Amino acid sequence: MRRVNVIVAGNVQGVGYRFSTAQEAQRLGLSGWVRNLHDGRVEAEIEGRETEVDALLAWMAEGPQFAEVASSRVSERTPKGTEGFRVVR
């Protein structure tokens, strides 16, 4: 199991980034959450098998159709064994 915190910068708010990330995470069987930050970035905590976490990180580097990802920062975290993936408001 792997858990990461990722912060994505660019044009990632108002383009469906959070909801698309949640859908992709659920499709991959991952747990965690995603939220907008006040400075225009998006933050997520993702947990699951390493292969699926890597797949979501690769997807997040591109994002949905209208997103423009400028950068992302990934930090390793200790797995918590959480269930489900949600959008935090």
RODRENDO-879761 format. One record per atom (N, C-alpha, C, O): residue number from 1; residue in three letters; atom name; z, x, y. Coordinates in steps of 0.05 Angstrom, whole numbers. Layout:
# residues N
 resi resn name      Z      X      Y
  NUM  ALA   CA      Z      X      Y
...
END
This chain:
# residues 89
 resi resn name      Z      X      Y
    1  MET    N      0     17    -24
    1  MET   CA      0      0      0
    1  MET    C      0     18     25
    1  MET    O     12     39     26
    2  ARG    N    -14      8     45
    2  ARG   CA    -15     22     71
    2  ARG    C    -11      1     93
    2  ARG    O    -21    -21     92
    3  ARG    N      4     10    113
    3  ARG   CA      8     -7    137
    3  ARG    C      1     10    161
    3  ARG    O      9     33    163
    4  VAL    N    -15     -1    180
    4  VAL   CA    -22     13    204
    4  VAL    C    -19     -5    228
    4  VAL    O    -20    -29    226
    5  ASN    N    -15      8    251
    5  ASN   CA    -15     -5    277
    5  ASN    C    -41      5    290
    5  ASN    O    -46     29    290
    6  VAL    N    -56    -13    301
    6  VAL   CA    -81     -6    315
    6  VAL    C    -82    -19    342
    6  VAL    O    -76    -42    345
    7  ILE    N    -90     -3    362
    7  ILE   CA    -94    -13    389
    7  ILE    C   -123     -8    396
    7  ILE    O   -133     14    396
    8  VAL    N   -137    -30    403
    8  VAL   CA   -166    -29    409
    8  VAL    C   -170    -34    439
    8  VAL    O   -159    -53    450
    9  ALA    N   -186    -17    452
    9  ALA   CA   -192    -20    480
    9  ALA    C   -222    -26    484
    9  ALA    O   -239    -19    467
   10  GLY    N   -229    -38    506
   10  GLY   CA   -256    -44    513
   10  GLY    C   -258    -73    522
   10  GLY    O   -238    -85    531
   11  ASN    N   -281    -85    518
   11  ASN   CA   -284   -114    523
   11  ASN    C   -277   -129    498
   11  ASN    O   -294   -137    482
   12  VAL    N   -251   -133    494
   12  VAL   CA   -241   -144    468
   12  VAL    C   -224   -169    472
   12  VAL    O   -213   -180    453
   13  GLN    N   -222   -179    497
   13  GLN   CA   -209   -204    502
   13  GLN    C   -229   -224    512
   13  GLN    O   -247   -217    528
   14  GLY    N   -226   -249    504
   14  GLY   CA   -244   -270    513
   14  GLY    C   -270   -271    498
   14  GLY    O   -289   -284    506
   15  VAL    N   -272   -256    476
   15  VAL   CA   -297   -255    460
   15  VAL    C   -292   -262    430
   15  VAL    O   -310   -257    414
   16  GLY    N   -269   -273    424
   16  GLY   CA   -263   -281    397
   16  GLY    C   -253   -259    379
   16  GLY    O   -254   -261    355
   17  TYR    N   -245   -237    391
   17  TYR   CA   -237   -213    376
   17  TYR    C   -213   -219    358
   17  TYR    O   -214   -212    334
   18  ARG    N   -192   -231    368
   18  ARG   CA   -168   -236    352
   18  ARG    C   -174   -255    329
   18  ARG    O   -167   -249    306
   19  PHE    N   -187   -276    334
   19  PHE   CA   -193   -296    313
   19  PHE    C   -212   -285    292
   19  PHE    O   -208   -290    268
   20  SER    N   -231   -269    300
   20  SER   CA   -250   -257    281
   20  SER    C   -235   -236    265
   20  SER    O   -241   -233    241
   21  THR    N   -217   -221    277
   21  THR   CA   -201   -201    262
   21  THR    C   -184   -215    241
   21  THR    O   -183   -206    218
   22  ALA    N   -172   -237    249
   22  ALA   CA   -155   -252    229
   22  ALA    C   -172   -262    206
   22  ALA    O   -164   -261    183
   23  GLN    N   -196   -273    212
   23  GLN   CA   -213   -283    191
   23  GLN    C   -221   -260    172
   23  GLN    O   -221   -264    147
   24  GLU    N   -228   -237    183
   24  GLU   CA   -237   -215    166
   24  GLU    C   -213   -204    150
   24  GLU    O   -217   -197    127
   25  ALA    N   -190   -203    162
   25  ALA   CA   -166   -194    147
   25  ALA    C   -160   -213    124
   25  ALA    O   -153   -203    102
   26  GLN    N   -161   -239    129
   26  GLN   CA   -156   -258    108
   26  GLN    C   -177   -256     86
   26  GLN    O   -171   -258     62
   27  ARG    N   -202   -251     93
   27  ARG   CA   -224   -248     73
   27  ARG    C   -218   -224     56
   27  ARG    O   -224   -224     32
   28  LEU    N   -207   -203     68
   28  LEU   CA   -201   -178     53
   28  LEU    C   -174   -179     38
   28  LEU    O   -167   -160     24
   29  GLY    N   -159   -201     42
   29  GLY   CA   -133   -203     29
   29  GLY    C   -111   -187     41
   29  GLY    O    -92   -178     27
   30  LEU    N   -113   -182     67
   30  LEU   CA    -93   -165     81
   30  LEU    C    -72   -183     94
   30  LEU    O    -76   -207     99
   31  SER    N    -49   -171    101
   31  SER   CA    -28   -185    116
   31  SER    C    -24   -171    142
   31  SER    O    -33   -148    147
   32  GLY    N     -9   -184    160
   32  GLY   CA     -3   -173    186
   32  GLY    C     -7   -193    209
   32  GLY    O     -5   -217    205
   33  TRP    N    -14   -182    232
   33  TRP   CA    -18   -198    256
   33  TRP    C    -36   -184    276
   33  TRP    O    -41   -160    274
   34  VAL    N    -46   -200    295
   34  VAL   CA    -63   -189    317
   34  VAL    C    -56   -204    342
   34  VAL    O    -50   -228    342
   35  ARG    N    -55   -190    365
   35  ARG   CA    -48   -203    391
   35  ARG    C    -62   -189    414
   35  ARG    O    -70   -165    412
   36  ASN    N    -65   -203    436
   36  ASN   CA    -75   -192    461
   36  ASN    C    -52   -178    475
   36  ASN    O    -29   -187    473
   37  LEU    N    -58   -156    488
   37  LEU   CA    -38   -143    505
   37  LEU    C    -44   -150    534
   37  LEU    O    -67   -157    541
   38  HIS    N    -25   -148    552
   38  HIS   CA    -28   -155    580
   38  HIS    C    -48   -138    595
   38  HIS    O    -59   -146    615
   39  ASP    N    -53   -114    584
   39  ASP   CA    -72    -95    598
   39  ASP    C   -101    -98    589
   39  ASP    O   -117    -81    596
   40  GLY    N   -107   -118    573
   40  GLY   CA   -134   -123    564
   40  GLY    C   -141   -112    537
   40  GLY    O   -163   -116    527
   41  ARG    N   -123    -97    525
   41  ARG   CA   -127    -87    498
   41  ARG    C   -118   -107    477
   41  ARG    O   -105   -127    484
   42  VAL    N   -124   -101    452
   42  VAL   CA   -115   -117    429
   42  VAL    C   -100    -99    410
   42  VAL    O   -107    -76    405
   43  GLU    N    -77   -109    401
   43  GLU   CA    -60    -95    382
   43  GLU    C    -59   -110    356
   43  GLU    O    -58   -134    355
   44  ALA    N    -58    -95    333
   44  ALA   CA    -55   -108    307
   44  ALA    C    -38    -90    289
   44  ALA    O    -38    -66    292
   45  GLU    N    -24   -103    271
   45  GLU   CA    -10    -90    249
   45  GLU    C    -23   -100    224
   45  GLU    O    -26   -125    220
   46  ILE    N    -32    -82    206
   46  ILE   CA    -48    -90    183
   46  ILE    C    -35    -77    158
   46  ILE    O    -27    -53    159
   47  GLU    N    -32    -93    137
   47  GLU   CA    -20    -82    112
   47  GLU    C    -36    -91     88
   47  GLU    O    -44   -114     87
   48  GLY    N    -39    -74     69
   48  GLY   CA    -52    -81     44
   48  GLY    C    -62    -56     29
   48  GLY    O    -53    -34     35
   49  ARG    N    -79    -60     10
   49  ARG   CA    -90    -37     -4
   49  ARG    C   -106    -19     14
   49  ARG    O   -119    -29     33
   50  GLU    N   -105      6     10
   50  GLU   CA   -118     26     28
   50  GLU    C   -147     20     32
   50  GLU    O   -157     22     55
   51  THR    N   -162     14     11
   51  THR   CA   -190      8     13
   51  THR    C   -196    -15     32
   51  THR    O   -214    -13     49
   52  GLU    N   -181    -36     30
   52  GLU   CA   -185    -60     47
   52  GLU    C   -176    -54     76
   52  GLU    O   -188    -63     95
   53  VAL    N   -154    -39     79
   53  VAL   CA   -145    -32    106
   53  VAL    C   -167    -15    120
   53  VAL    O   -173    -20    143
   54  ASP    N   -177      4    105
   54  ASP   CA   -199     20    117
   54  ASP    C   -223      3    124
   54  ASP    O   -236      8    145
   55  ALA    N   -230    -16    108
   55  ALA   CA   -252    -34    113
   55  ALA    C   -248    -50    139
   55  ALA    O   -266    -53    155
   56  LEU    N   -223    -60    143
   56  LEU   CA   -218    -75    167
   56  LEU    C   -218    -57    191
   56  LEU    O   -228    -65    212
   57  LEU    N   -207    -33    189
   57  LEU   CA   -208    -14    211
   57  LEU    C   -237     -8    220
   57  LEU    O   -243     -6    243
   58  ALA    N   -254     -5    200
   58  ALA   CA   -283      0    206
   58  ALA    C   -295    -24    220
   58  ALA    O   -310    -21    239
   59  TRP    N   -288    -48    211
   59  TRP   CA   -298    -73    223
   59  TRP    C   -287    -75    252
   59  TRP    O   -302    -81    270
   60  MET    N   -261    -69    256
   60  MET   CA   -249    -70    283
   60  MET    C   -262    -51    302
   60  MET    O   -262    -56    327
   61  ALA    N   -272    -29    293
   61  ALA   CA   -285     -9    311
   61  ALA    C   -311    -20    323
   61  ALA    O   -321    -10    343
   62  GLU    N   -322    -41    310
   62  GLU   CA   -346    -54    320
   62  GLU    C   -339    -81    332
   62  GLU    O   -348    -88    354
   63  GLY    N   -322    -97    318
   63  GLY   CA   -313   -123    328
   63  GLY    C   -335   -144    325
   63  GLY    O   -356   -139    313
   64  PRO    N   -329   -168    335
   64  PRO   CA   -348   -190    333
   64  PRO    C   -372   -186    352
   64  PRO    O   -372   -166    367
   65  GLN    N   -391   -203    351
   65  GLN   CA   -416   -201    365
   65  GLN    C   -414   -193    394
   65  GLN    O   -429   -175    403
   66  PHE    N   -397   -206    409
   66  PHE   CA   -397   -201    438
   66  PHE    C   -376   -181    448
   66  PHE    O   -373   -176    472
   67  ALA    N   -361   -169    429
   67  ALA   CA   -342   -149    436
   67  ALA    C   -355   -122    441
   67  ALA    O   -377   -116    430
   68  GLU    N   -343   -106    458
   68  GLU   CA   -352    -79    463
   68  GLU    C   -327    -61    460
   68  GLU    O   -312    -58    479
   69  VAL    N   -324    -49    437
   69  VAL   CA   -301    -32    431
   69  VAL    C   -306     -4    443
   69  VAL    O   -326      9    436
   70  ALA    N   -288      5    461
   70  ALA   CA   -291     31    473
   70  ALA    C   -275     52    457
   70  ALA    O   -284     75    454
   71  SER    N   -252     44    446
   71  SER   CA   -236     63    431
   71  SER    C   -215     47    414
   71  SER    O   -209     24    420
   72  SER    N   -205     61    394
   72  SER   CA   -183     50    379
   72  SER    C   -164     72    371
   72  SER    O   -173     94    365
   73  ARG    N   -139     66    370
   73  ARG   CA   -118     85    362
   73  ARG    C   -103     74    339
   73  ARG    O    -92     52    340
   74  VAL    N   -102     89    317
   74  VAL   CA    -89     80    292
   74  VAL    C    -65     97    287
   74  VAL    O    -66    122    287
   75  SER    N    -42     84    282
   75  SER   CA    -17     98    275
   75  SER    C     -7     87    248
   75  SER    O     -7     63    244
   76  GLU    N      1    105    231
   76  GLU   CA     12     97    205
   76  GLU    C     40     85    209
   76  GLU    O     55     94    226
   77  ARG    N     46     65    193
   77  ARG   CA     72     52    192
   77  ARG    C     82     50    164
   77  ARG    O     66     54    145
   78  THR    N    107     44    160
   78  THR   CA    118     40    133
   78  THR    C    112     12    124
   78  THR    O    118     -8    138
   79  PRO    N    100      8    100
   79  PRO   CA     94    -18     90
   79  PRO    C    120    -35     88
   79  PRO    O    141    -25     81
   80  LYS    N    117    -61     94
   80  LYS   CA    139    -80     94
   80  LYS    C    137   -101     73
   80  LYS    O    156   -116     68
   81  GLY    N    114   -103     60
   81  GLY   CA    110   -123     39
   81  GLY    C    107   -151     51
   81  GLY    O    114   -171     38
   82  THR    N     95   -153     75
   82  THR   CA     92   -179     87
   82  THR    C     69   -195     74
   82  THR    O     52   -184     60
   83  GLU    N     69   -221     79
   83  GLU   CA     49   -239     68
   83  GLU    C     35   -253     91
   83  GLU    O     47   -260    111
   84  GLY    N      9   -258     87
   84  GLY   CA     -6   -274    107
   84  GLY    C    -14   -258    131
   84  GLY    O     -2   -237    137
   85  PHE    N    -34   -268    145
   85  PHE   CA    -44   -255    170
   85  PHE    C    -45   -276    192
   85  PHE    O    -56   -298    187
   86  ARG    N    -34   -270    215
   86  ARG   CA    -33   -290    236
   86  ARG    C    -42   -279    263
   86  ARG    O    -40   -255    268
   87  VAL    N    -50   -297    281
   87  VAL   CA    -56   -290    309
   87  VAL    C    -31   -296    324
   87  VAL    O    -21   -318    324
   88  VAL    N    -21   -276    339
   88  VAL   CA      3   -279    355
   88  VAL    C     -6   -285    384
   88  VAL    O    -24   -272    394
   89  ARG    N      6   -305    396
   89  ARG   CA     -1   -313    423
   89  ARG    C     21   -305    442
   89  ARG    O     19   -309    466
END
